[in-house]
């Protein structure tokens, strides 16, 4: 495989096909996921952009195992920084726990 980075142009943006993006593609292919959810995971604005993205990704990249894509990045010397999933806002996390504690307090009273 040639040592080059792959990009997909969607509108006026270029999305690099990093191992993280290929992992999201695998999730889209193998599990039920709407185009809206795919757009959200890729940082796109609409499902139409996600549709255009899917149409433009080479099929051989979509079906390549993520571990092999990571190996390609390492072998070619590309800088790969795994992305961490976004943290859940504290209000939402505390809101559920607070509701559970309130329900437990009412049950005990």
N, C-alpha and C positions, 0 to 999 in steps of 0.2 A: 504494500500500500504506500502510495506517495505521501511524503511528509508535507502536508499542507493543511491549513485550517479551512473548515467548511462553514459557509454562511448562507442563510436564506433571507432574501429581501422580502419584507412585508411592508407595503406602503413606503414610507421614507426611513424605515428602520431596517437594520441588518441584525439578525439573530445568529449568534455563533452556535454551532452544533457541538456543545460541550458534553462531557459525559452526563452532567445533570439534566441537560435538555433531552438527550437520548433516553435517559431513564424515564422522564415524563412521557416521551413518545411510546415507550414500551408499556407504561401503565395505560395509556390511551388505547393502545392496540389490544391489550389482553384483558382489560377490565371494563365494565360499563362506566363510561365517562362522557359527559356532554361536551359539545364544543365550547359552551360557556365556561365550564370548569377548566377545560384545557387552556382557554384564553387566560383565565385567572392565574393558573400555574405558570404560564409562560410570560406573564406580565403584558399581555396584549389587551387592547381596549374592548374588542367585540368578538363575537363568535365568527363573524365573517373573516376577520383577520386570522383566526385560528384555522379556518377552512382553507384559506389561501396558503398558510404556512404548511399544512399537511399536504396539500397538492404539490408544493415545491420541494419538499424534502425528498432526496433520492431514496428510492425503496431499499437499496442495499444497506443504507445507513439505518433505516428504521428497523430492519430485521437483524442487524449486527448485535451480538451480545454486548451489554454495557461493559463487562470486564475487558473485552477485546478493544473497545473504544478507549477505555482508560489506558490500556497498554499502548495503544497508538499514540496517545497524548504524551505518555512518559517516554516512549522510545524516540519521539520526534523532539523532545525537549521543550514542549509547550508548557507554559505555566498553567497548572490546573489547581484551583482553590475550590474544594467542595463547598457548596452553598449549604447553609444550615436552614432548616425550615423556620418560617417566621414564628416569633413568640406570640402566644395568645395574650391579648391585652389583659391587664390586671383586673379591670372592672368586670369583664366577663367571667374570668376564673374565680374571682371572689364572690361574684353574684350567685353562682350556682352553689358554692359552698355555704354562703350565707343563708340561702333559701333552705338548704338541707338542715342546717343548724336550727333555723327558726321552726321548721316542721318537727324536728326532734324535741325542741323545747315545748312546743304546743302539745305533743303527744304525752310528754312527761307531766304536764300540768293538770 
